[in-house]
């Protein structure tokens, strides 16, 4: 009976008064149904046939959006010309207790809401007892939208979004579902945690429809480059083993990496010097995937904490809060070391290689003569001073 709420009333009256009576309704709690399904509700009144002499029993429907309650009999629906008045049947039997059954042959969307079986004395206005079931007519989410970087994405976005590393907010919303849709945010295989809010769409008067909204924060770095940011909306697992109406919105995030910031310092030494250091300073941001020193003639590549057979090694330490120092430590300098080609290699988060030449220089003749001249000058001064005592 499309567009019309029809329920069944069973009322048998007489006079008298009875004490409080237990009423149970099957199914109870929440019942998920699809449009077009059939359903029988069984109301059991824990009384004998004499109860019917003084009590009224009804089935009632409550629209959970408008909060209106309706009692209608099949007979009234027929009189008012409702096409599907025979969609409902009611019957009663007595098997120790009183059993009243309401059968709906084909569930319609406007039947969403609370069904109750109620009893009261004929002489009273208030219902003395009732049993209820929340009948949830399933609706999958009808639309989804994800807002990211001021762009609204409603399906799979064909063009990716270029992005630098950093913290970003992402909001996803689904509409039109009953019950409220479950939302999930993720990038690649990583789940993005967020706060979910659920509100009822008051514009839909025939039955409940929900708006689900989740907001999360993505700490975007190189491991997320060229992966898809995805929001998924679907009916929750509690609806049972049915098509959950899954819909998705997604966009590829194209990572934009900045060139690493590197400063290398050349070093001078003499043959036989020990623990000679060639140091490169690397900024912590933008991030890098890897760093290494390369010794050209032997194609030896040393990453931090690696050491050669002659004890040459690479050491990494914090230089300050924003930079780190990567140092090639040559255990003992030999003459051939001055002929080597040294490189400091950096791989950016985008996979690009950056190569910086560094140099180990032999101490110049000028530097040696300065050292010798200094020694001779000191000796002359000593002799001069000593000569005064000889006069």
Residue pairs with C-beta under 8 A, 6 or more apart in sequence:
1 77
1 82
1 83
1 84
1 85
1 87
1 88
1 108
2 83
2 84
2 108
2 110
3 108
3 110
3 206
4 77
4 82
4 84
4 110
5 61
5 63
5 70
5 72
5 110
5 111
6 72
6 74
6 77
6 82
6 84
6 85
6 87
6 88
7 58
7 59
7 60
7 61
7 70
7 71
7 72
7 88
7 102
7 115
8 58
8 59
8 72
8 73
8 74
8 88
8 89
8 90
8 102
9 58
9 59
9 71
9 72
9 73
10 57
10 58
10 59
10 90
10 92
10 100
11 56
11 57
11 58
12 52
12 53
12 55
12 56
12 57
13 54
13 56
13 122
14 52
14 53
14 54
14 122
15 53
15 54
15 122
15 123
16 53
16 54
16 121
17 54
17 121
17 123
18 47
18 51
18 54
18 55
18 121
20 128
20 129
21 45
21 46
21 47
21 51
21 55
21 119
21 128
21 129
22 45
22 46
22 129
23 43
23 44
23 45
23 46
23 117
23 118
23 119
23 129
23 130
23 131
24 43
24 44
24 46
24 131
25 41
25 42
25 43
25 44
25 115
25 116
25 117
25 131
25 132
25 133
26 41
26 42
26 44
27 41
27 133
28 131
28 132
28 133
29 133
29 134
30 133
30 134
30 136
30 238
31 39
31 133
31 134
31 135
31 136
32 136
32 138
32 179
32 238
32 239
32 240
33 39
33 107
33 135
33 136
33 137
33 138
34 107
34 137
34 138
34 242
35 107
35 108
35 109
35 137
35 138
36 106
36 107
37 106
37 107
38 103
38 104
38 105
38 106
38 107
39 103
39 104
39 107
39 135
40 101
40 102
40 103
40 104
41 59
41 101
41 102
41 103
41 104
41 115
41 117
41 133
42 99
42 100
42 101
43 57
43 59
43 99
43 100
43 101
43 102
43 117
43 131
44 97
44 98
44 99
45 51
45 57
45 97
45 98
45 99
45 100
45 119
46 97
47 55
47 97
47 98
48 94
48 96
48 97
48 98
49 94
49 98
51 98
52 98
54 121
54 122
55 119
55 120
55 121
55 122
56 119
56 120
56 121
56 122
57 98
57 100
57 117
57 118
57 119
58 71
58 117
58 118
59 71
59 90
59 100
59 102
59 115
59 116
59 117
59 118
60 69
60 70
60 71
60 115
60 116
60 118
61 69
61 70
61 111
61 113
61 114
61 115
62 68
62 69
62 70
62 113
62 114
62 115
62 116
63 69
63 70
63 112
63 113
63 205
63 206
63 207
64 112
64 113
64 114
64 207
64 208
65 200
65 202
65 204
65 205
65 206
65 207
65 208
66 205
74 85
74 86
74 88
74 89
74 90
77 85
77 88
78 85
84 106
86 105
87 104
87 105
87 106
88 102
88 103
88 104
88 105
89 101
89 102
89 103
89 105
90 100
90 101
90 102
90 103
91 100
91 101
91 103
92 98
92 99
92 100
92 101
93 99
93 101
100 117
102 115
104 111
107 137
108 137
109 137
109 139
109 206
109 207
110 206
110 207
111 135
111 137
111 207
112 135
112 136
112 137
112 178
112 206
112 207
112 208
113 134
113 135
113 207
113 208
114 132
114 133
114 134
114 135
115 132
115 133
115 135
116 130
116 131
116 132
116 133
117 130
117 131
117 132
118 127
118 129
118 130
119 127
119 128
119 129
119 130
120 126
120 127
120 128
121 128
136 178
136 179
136 208
137 178
137 207
138 178
138 179
138 235
138 239
138 242
139 176
139 177
139 178
139 207
139 209
140 176
140 177
140 181
140 234
140 235
140 243
140 244
140 245
140 247
141 174
141 175
141 176
141 177
141 181
141 212
141 233
141 234
141 235
141 245
141 247
142 175
142 176
142 177
143 154
143 174
143 175
143 176
143 247
144 154
144 172
144 173
144 174
144 175
144 231
144 233
144 247
144 248
144 249
145 152
145 153
145 154
145 172
145 173
145 249
146 152
146 153
146 154
146 170
146 171
146 172
146 173
146 229
146 231
146 249
146 250
146 251
147 153
147 170
147 171
147 172
147 173
148 161
148 168
148 169
148 170
148 171
148 229
148 251
149 161
149 163
149 168
151 157
151 161
151 251
153 249
153 250
153 251
154 249
155 248
155 249
155 250
156 248
156 249
156 250
156 251
157 249
157 250
157 251
157 252
160 226
160 251
160 252
160 253
160 254
161 251
161 252
161 253
161 254
162 254
162 256
163 220
163 253
163 254
163 255
163 256
164 220
164 255
164 256
164 257
164 258
165 220
165 221
165 222
165 255
165 257
165 285
165 286
165 287
165 349
166 219
166 220
167 217
167 218
167 219
167 220
168 217
168 218
168 220
169 215
169 216
169 217
169 218
170 185
170 192
170 194
170 215
170 216
170 217
170 218
170 229
170 231
171 213
171 214
171 215
172 183
172 185
172 213
172 214
172 215
172 231
172 233
172 249
173 211
173 212
173 213
173 214
174 181
174 183
174 211
174 212
174 233
174 247
175 201
175 209
175 210
175 211
176 201
176 209
177 209
177 210
177 212
177 233
177 235
177 245
178 207
178 208
178 209
178 210
179 208
179 210
179 235
179 236
179 238
179 239
180 198
180 210
180 212
180 236
181 210
181 212
181 233
181 234
181 235
181 236
182 212
182 233
182 234
182 235
182 236
182 237
183 196
183 212
183 213
183 214
183 231
183 232
183 233
184 191
184 231
184 232
185 191
185 192
185 194
185 214
185 216
185 229
185 230
185 231
186 192
186 229
186 230
186 232
187 218
187 220
187 224
187 227
187 228
187 229
187 230
187 253
188 224
188 227
188 228
190 224
192 216
192 217
192 218
193 216
194 214
194 215
194 216
194 217
195 214
195 215
195 216
196 212
196 213
196 214
197 212
197 213
197 214
198 210
198 211
198 212
198 213
199 210
199 211
199 213
200 208
200 209
200 210
200 211
201 209
201 210
201 211
212 233
214 231
218 224
218 229
220 253
220 255
221 287
221 349
222 255
222 257
222 287
222 289
222 349
222 350
224 253
224 255
225 253
225 254
225 255
225 257
225 349
225 350
226 252
226 253
226 254
226 255
227 252
227 253
228 250
228 251
228 252
228 253
229 250
229 251
229 252
229 253
230 248
230 249
230 250
231 248
231 249
231 250
232 246
232 247
232 248
233 246
233 247
233 248
234 244
234 245
234 246
234 247
235 242
235 244
235 245
236 244
237 244
255 349
255 350
256 350
257 286
257 348
257 349
257 350
257 352
258 286
258 348
259 286
259 348
259 354
260 282
260 283
260 286
260 288
260 346
260 348
260 354
261 282
261 283
261 286
262 280
262 281
262 282
262 283
262 344
262 346
262 354
262 356
263 280
263 281
264 278
264 279
264 280
264 281
264 344
264 356
264 358
265 278
265 279
265 280
265 281
265 358
266 278
266 358
266 359
266 360
266 361
267 276
267 277
267 278
267 279
267 359
267 360
267 361
268 360
268 361
268 362
268 363
268 364
268 367
269 276
269 333
269 360
269 361
269 362
269 363
270 333
270 362
270 363
271 333
271 334
271 335
271 362
272 332
272 333
273 332
273 333
274 331
274 332
274 333
275 329
275 330
275 331
276 329
276 330
276 333
276 360
277 327
277 328
277 329
277 330
278 293
278 327
278 328
278 330
278 342
278 358
278 360
279 325
279 326
279 327
279 328
280 291
280 325
280 326
280 327
280 344
280 356
280 358
281 319
281 323
281 324
281 325
282 288
282 291
282 323
282 324
282 325
282 326
282 346
283 322
283 323
284 322
284 323
284 324
285 322
286 348
286 349
287 349
288 346
288 347
288 348
288 349
289 347
289 348
289 349
289 351
290 303
290 346
290 347
291 303
291 304
291 316
291 326
291 344
291 345
291 346
291 347
292 301
292 302
292 303
292 304
292 314
292 344
292 345
293 301
293 302
293 314
293 326
293 328
293 342
293 343
293 344
293 345
294 300
294 301
294 302
294 342
294 343
294 344
294 345
295 301
295 302
295 340
295 341
295 342
296 340
296 341
296 342
296 343
297 339
297 340
297 341
300 308
301 345
302 308
302 312
302 313
302 314
302 328
303 314
304 314
304 315
304 316
304 326
305 313
305 314
305 315
305 316
306 313
306 314
307 313
310 331
310 332
311 331
312 328
312 329
312 330
312 331
313 328
313 329
313 331
314 326
314 327
314 328
314 329
315 326
315 327
315 329
316 324
316 325
316 326
316 327
317 324
317 325
317 327
318 324
318 325
319 325
326 344
328 342
328 358
330 337
330 360
333 360
337 360
338 360
338 361
338 362
340 360
341 357
342 357
342 358
342 359
342 360
343 355
343 356
343 357
343 358
344 355
344 356
344 357
344 358
345 353
345 354
345 355
345 356
346 353
346 354
346 355
346 356
347 353
347 354
348 354
